[in-house]
Every structure is written in structure tokens, then in C-alpha cells.
Amino acid sequence: MHARFETLPDQRRSQEAYDTAQALRERPGQWAHIDSHPNLNRATNQGHRIRTGKIAAFRPAGAFEAQPRSTGDGTADVYARYVGSLPEQEHEDRP
């Protein structure tokens, strides 16, 4: 171990996540493919983090819906949409 004194770097946020969330906000209610993963478990995890607002760009919790979809070759895609301003009945429509 060693001590090297320097200025603490800025915390980095994923600009890509913020750009994606903004694009979804600009087209409320429309599903969009937002990511691909090597397996369904990772896609499911990302979808959960989006829906619950664990990813800061997708807050407040519940403002976005996200659904993982298996591609058939072992990989999986994530689809999401902004629902913050939609009537409740439209939330039930799935891709």
C-alpha cells in the first residue's frame, strides 16, 4: 500500500444512460431497443434497475418500463419506454 495525495476525481456518470433516458422521454409510450446482453439474467437485471430508478438517469422510479427479451441465441435485448405522463391503462401494453 502507499499514500499518494491528489485531488479527488469527479464522479463519472454514464452520459449514455442519460442520453437514452432523454430520448425515451421525448417519445413517451413508445418502446425502444436500448441494450443487448450476453444472457437473459443480465438483461433482466438492467430492466429491474431501470424500472426501480436504481439507475439515476431513469428516475423517478416507475417513470420508465423495461422488458428483457431473449433473442434465441442465448443473448438478450432490453426494451424500455417512458410512461411518466401516460394514462394508467396504456402501461399494460407490452412489446
C-alpha beads as a LAMMPS data file, in Angstrom:
LAMMPS data file: protein, C-alpha beads

95 atoms
94 bonds

1 atom types
1 bond types

-500.0 500.0 xlo xhi
-500.0 500.0 ylo yhi
-500.0 500.0 zlo zhi

Masses

1 110.0

Atoms # bond

1 1 1 0.000 0.000 0.000
2 1 1 1.021 3.591 -0.478
3 1 1 -0.385 7.078 0.018
4 1 1 -0.466 9.419 -2.934
5 1 1 -2.155 12.726 -2.184
6 1 1 -4.111 14.237 -5.046
7 1 1 -7.420 15.890 -5.806
8 1 1 -10.374 13.542 -5.705
9 1 1 -11.608 12.940 -9.277
10 1 1 -15.161 13.890 -10.182
11 1 1 -17.689 11.092 -10.007
12 1 1 -18.452 9.928 -13.508
13 1 1 -21.963 9.242 -14.614
14 1 1 -22.876 7.355 -17.694
15 1 1 -23.783 10.026 -20.219
16 1 1 -25.105 7.271 -22.468
17 1 1 -27.753 6.356 -19.870
18 1 1 -28.849 9.992 -19.577
19 1 1 -28.994 10.357 -23.362
20 1 1 -31.077 7.175 -23.639
21 1 1 -33.483 8.283 -20.907
22 1 1 -33.883 11.666 -22.591
23 1 1 -34.607 10.047 -25.961
24 1 1 -37.316 7.914 -24.319
25 1 1 -38.828 10.980 -22.619
26 1 1 -39.083 12.681 -25.998
27 1 1 -41.251 9.818 -27.318
28 1 1 -43.443 8.804 -24.364
29 1 1 -45.164 5.451 -24.604
30 1 1 -43.021 4.140 -27.466
31 1 1 -40.880 1.059 -26.886
32 1 1 -37.238 1.265 -27.948
33 1 1 -34.396 -1.247 -28.013
34 1 1 -31.857 0.207 -25.586
35 1 1 -29.260 -2.508 -24.900
36 1 1 -28.071 -6.052 -25.605
37 1 1 -26.559 -8.501 -23.111
38 1 1 -24.775 -11.855 -23.319
39 1 1 -27.552 -13.544 -21.311
40 1 1 -31.130 -13.065 -20.123
41 1 1 -30.108 -12.692 -16.476
42 1 1 -28.102 -9.535 -17.167
43 1 1 -30.884 -8.087 -19.312
44 1 1 -33.428 -8.815 -16.576
45 1 1 -31.191 -7.127 -14.007
46 1 1 -30.833 -3.999 -16.131
47 1 1 -34.591 -3.864 -16.681
48 1 1 -35.197 -4.055 -12.944
49 1 1 -32.679 -1.286 -12.273
50 1 1 -34.391 0.944 -14.847
51 1 1 -37.925 0.325 -13.520
52 1 1 -36.936 0.917 -9.899
53 1 1 -34.841 4.027 -10.577
54 1 1 -31.605 2.416 -9.380
55 1 1 -30.007 3.904 -12.486
56 1 1 -30.173 7.645 -11.769
57 1 1 -30.910 8.599 -15.378
58 1 1 -34.207 6.679 -15.184
59 1 1 -35.626 8.355 -12.081
60 1 1 -38.134 8.754 -10.598
61 1 1 -38.827 5.086 -10.009
62 1 1 -41.804 3.953 -12.063
63 1 1 -41.409 6.612 -14.755
64 1 1 -39.924 4.036 -17.134
65 1 1 -40.880 0.493 -18.030
66 1 1 -38.287 -2.010 -19.198
67 1 1 -38.645 -5.533 -20.545
68 1 1 -35.940 -8.096 -21.358
69 1 1 -36.391 -10.318 -24.399
70 1 1 -34.415 -13.438 -25.265
71 1 1 -33.061 -13.422 -28.812
72 1 1 -32.968 -17.205 -29.183
73 1 1 -29.180 -17.475 -29.452
74 1 1 -28.517 -17.162 -25.717
75 1 1 -28.257 -13.381 -25.745
76 1 1 -30.964 -10.953 -24.671
77 1 1 -32.136 -7.453 -25.509
78 1 1 -33.646 -4.789 -23.278
79 1 1 -36.557 -2.640 -24.419
80 1 1 -37.755 0.393 -22.486
81 1 1 -40.229 3.233 -22.661
82 1 1 -41.090 6.354 -20.720
83 1 1 -44.525 6.190 -19.091
84 1 1 -44.338 9.060 -16.617
85 1 1 -47.106 11.038 -18.310
86 1 1 -49.284 8.270 -19.768
87 1 1 -52.714 7.204 -18.521
88 1 1 -52.598 4.016 -16.413
89 1 1 -54.325 1.753 -18.960
90 1 1 -51.564 2.313 -21.543
91 1 1 -48.954 0.878 -19.137
92 1 1 -50.307 -2.630 -19.745
93 1 1 -49.348 -2.701 -23.445
94 1 1 -46.152 -4.797 -23.822
95 1 1 -43.820 -5.243 -26.807

Bonds

1 1 1 2
2 1 2 3
3 1 3 4
4 1 4 5
5 1 5 6
6 1 6 7
7 1 7 8
8 1 8 9
9 1 9 10
10 1 10 11
11 1 11 12
12 1 12 13
13 1 13 14
14 1 14 15
15 1 15 16
16 1 16 17
17 1 17 18
18 1 18 19
19 1 19 20
20 1 20 21
21 1 21 22
22 1 22 23
23 1 23 24
24 1 24 25
25 1 25 26
26 1 26 27
27 1 27 28
28 1 28 29
29 1 29 30
30 1 30 31
31 1 31 32
32 1 32 33
33 1 33 34
34 1 34 35
35 1 35 36
36 1 36 37
37 1 37 38
38 1 38 39
39 1 39 40
40 1 40 41
41 1 41 42
42 1 42 43
43 1 43 44
44 1 44 45
45 1 45 46
46 1 46 47
47 1 47 48
48 1 48 49
49 1 49 50
50 1 50 51
51 1 51 52
52 1 52 53
53 1 53 54
54 1 54 55
55 1 55 56
56 1 56 57
57 1 57 58
58 1 58 59
59 1 59 60
60 1 60 61
61 1 61 62
62 1 62 63
63 1 63 64
64 1 64 65
65 1 65 66
66 1 66 67
67 1 67 68
68 1 68 69
69 1 69 70
70 1 70 71
71 1 71 72
72 1 72 73
73 1 73 74
74 1 74 75
75 1 75 76
76 1 76 77
77 1 77 78
78 1 78 79
79 1 79 80
80 1 80 81
81 1 81 82
82 1 82 83
83 1 83 84
84 1 84 85
85 1 85 86
86 1 86 87
87 1 87 88
88 1 88 89
89 1 89 90
90 1 90 91
91 1 91 92
92 1 92 93
93 1 93 94
94 1 94 95
